[in-house]
Amino acid sequence: MAVSLLAGCGGNGGGAEAADKASPSATRTGASVSPSVSVSETTTGRPRIELPADLTLTFEGSRTGDPVKDAVLADGAERARAEDAAITGTDPKGEGLAYYNTGKALEATLSWVAQFKKADVTITGVARYYNRKVTLTSKTSAILTFCGDESKGFSRDKKTKKINKTPVTKNSYVSYNTRLDKNADGVWQTSQIISVRGGSSVPAVTRAVGVGLAGALLLAGCGGGGSKADDKPTTAGAKEATPKTSASSGATAVTAAERPQIKLPSDLSYTFEWPKTGDGKKDAVLGDTEQFIKAVDLAIADQDPLDKAYWFYSEGEAAAGSQKFIQEFVDYQDRITGTKRFFDAKVEINADGTAGLVYCEDQTKAFNKSLKTGKTDVTTPSKDDYVLYSSLLRADRQGVWITEKLTSQRGSAECRP
């Protein structure tokens, strides 16, 4: 799907090329028996989405007379509401995010929500969505373009309650170009999303380039200039809704006190057979990967798919894949117990500054534990208890090694004894 700016938005900030629809490649495997049911399979009804009293979203043009197009408009609106509910905390587990997003759009949305969590800010005010137009491309696919007005929407610090009010500029308006696909449950899920912030010919609010209050930078390309839809999200050029993260103001090392505290159940333990390499960067990659692994298990134990800790150590595909994995345990009301052993780690620092890490996991002594009954599902050891992982990491400006991509292969011969 090629990008076309909205005719009524007036911007010329450049285009972008949308990525093909794809599910996150990060396949997480945790306990010996991994859940496999998706959110849509376990949800009997649509998630109830509520927003705080100080945040209002308005959607103009919700009725076209065509029931299919109206359904697309309705689910597109619920996607925006679900995103803001996750940011503001009225949907702390982000159930609506996975319900109304899929593929690249889900990855981008999860990453955007995580930026607000990391910055410890929320959103307040009014966001207006308008010029919403639907084009049906098939019985199960549609293109939805629209504008949004963020001129009355702002970020608010959760601790101080201070609202970051900024003047209205062309960057208060952004255009959306999205693709939606109808799933087996009849829900129109957003699978691709591109936004372009600002423009050189925005005369007034009535002809503004728009997007959602909290979705302005779901994908790099919001500022124009031909970015691809699957590029890493960025806060550059954002206005009221942009989280003010410490990483944006210079490289400063994260102290131990600033890292999220990871306190796991007493019946879950780890063995990391990863000896020191003597190389500072490689050892840091191993150390932060250990924390990422534990952080995912913490989210499972707490039954919180949007837990801060694993978002601290992951982004993009890896974070989205982990969120799905955690959600499956939440759906089953299971967590992990026992001992997990990690070994045969191989780290390479690449020429572009990223790091590649390959390692094995032994799950023969790790099991699923039901939170409903308290019973542990003890399984017989098999080749599927051995998992090979391959990950790509990048050091952020604070020196934390962030897992961006993660794939796994269960039953790998490389890891079996």
QUIURQUI-V395061 format. One record per backbone hydrogen bond with DSSP energy under -1.0 kcal/mol. NH is the residue of the N-H (numbers start at 0). CO is the residue of the C=O. If there is no record, write none. Layout:
nh->NH co->CO
nh->NH co->CO
This chain:
nh->2 co->15
nh->8 co->5
nh->17 co->0
nh->41 co->37
nh->42 co->38
nh->54 co->51
nh->55 co->124
nh->57 co->126
nh->59 co->128
nh->69 co->65
nh->70 co->66
nh->71 co->67
nh->72 co->68
nh->73 co->69
nh->74 co->70
nh->75 co->71
nh->76 co->72
nh->77 co->73
nh->78 co->74
nh->79 co->75
nh->80 co->76
nh->81 co->77
nh->82 co->78
nh->83 co->79
nh->84 co->80
nh->85 co->81
nh->86 co->82
nh->87 co->83
nh->88 co->84
nh->90 co->84
nh->93 co->90
nh->97 co->93
nh->99 co->95
nh->100 co->96
nh->101 co->189
nh->104 co->101
nh->104 co->190
nh->106 co->102
nh->107 co->103
nh->108 co->104
nh->109 co->105
nh->110 co->106
nh->111 co->107
nh->112 co->108
nh->113 co->109
nh->114 co->110
nh->115 co->111
nh->116 co->112
nh->117 co->113
nh->118 co->114
nh->120 co->115
nh->121 co->155
nh->123 co->153
nh->124 co->53
nh->125 co->151
nh->126 co->55
nh->127 co->148
nh->128 co->57
nh->129 co->146
nh->132 co->144
nh->134 co->142
nh->136 co->140
nh->137 co->140
nh->141 co->179
nh->142 co->134
nh->143 co->177
nh->144 co->132
nh->145 co->175
nh->146 co->129
nh->148 co->127
nh->149 co->171
nh->152 co->149
nh->153 co->123
nh->155 co->121
nh->156 co->161
nh->157 co->119
nh->160 co->156
nh->163 co->154
nh->164 co->162
nh->171 co->168
nh->172 co->169
nh->173 co->147
nh->174 co->195
nh->175 co->145
nh->176 co->193
nh->177 co->143
nh->178 co->191
nh->179 co->141
nh->180 co->188
nh->181 co->139
nh->182 co->186
nh->185 co->182
nh->188 co->180
nh->188 co->186
nh->189 co->99
nh->190 co->178
nh->191 co->178
nh->193 co->176
nh->195 co->174
nh->196 co->221
nh->197 co->172
nh->206 co->203
nh->207 co->204
nh->217 co->214
nh->223 co->220
nh->225 co->14
nh->228 co->16
nh->230 co->227
nh->237 co->234
nh->241 co->238
nh->244 co->242
nh->247 co->244
nh->248 co->245
nh->253 co->397
nh->267 co->264
nh->268 co->337
nh->270 co->339
nh->272 co->341
nh->273 co->271
nh->282 co->278
nh->283 co->279
nh->284 co->280
nh->285 co->281
nh->286 co->282
nh->287 co->283
nh->288 co->284
nh->289 co->285
nh->290 co->286
nh->291 co->287
nh->292 co->288
nh->293 co->289
nh->294 co->290
nh->295 co->291
nh->296 co->292
nh->297 co->293
nh->298 co->294
nh->299 co->295
nh->300 co->296
nh->301 co->297
nh->303 co->298
nh->306 co->303
nh->311 co->307
nh->314 co->402
nh->317 co->403
nh->318 co->314
nh->319 co->315
nh->320 co->316
nh->321 co->317
nh->322 co->318
nh->323 co->319
nh->324 co->320
nh->325 co->321
nh->326 co->322
nh->327 co->323
nh->328 co->324
nh->329 co->325
nh->330 co->326
nh->331 co->327
nh->332 co->328
nh->333 co->328
nh->334 co->368
nh->336 co->366
nh->337 co->266
nh->338 co->364
nh->339 co->268
nh->340 co->361
nh->341 co->270
nh->342 co->359
nh->345 co->357
nh->347 co->355
nh->349 co->353
nh->352 co->349
nh->354 co->392
nh->355 co->347
nh->356 co->390
nh->357 co->345
nh->358 co->388
nh->359 co->342
nh->360 co->386
nh->361 co->340
nh->362 co->384
nh->365 co->362
nh->366 co->336
nh->368 co->334
nh->369 co->374
nh->370 co->332
nh->373 co->369
nh->376 co->367
nh->377 co->375
nh->384 co->381
nh->385 co->382
nh->386 co->360
nh->387 co->408
nh->388 co->358
nh->389 co->406
nh->390 co->356
nh->391 co->404
nh->392 co->354
nh->393 co->401
nh->395 co->399
nh->398 co->395
nh->401 co->393
nh->402 co->312
nh->403 co->391
nh->404 co->391
nh->406 co->389
nh->408 co->387
nh->410 co->385
nh->414 co->411
nh->415 co->411
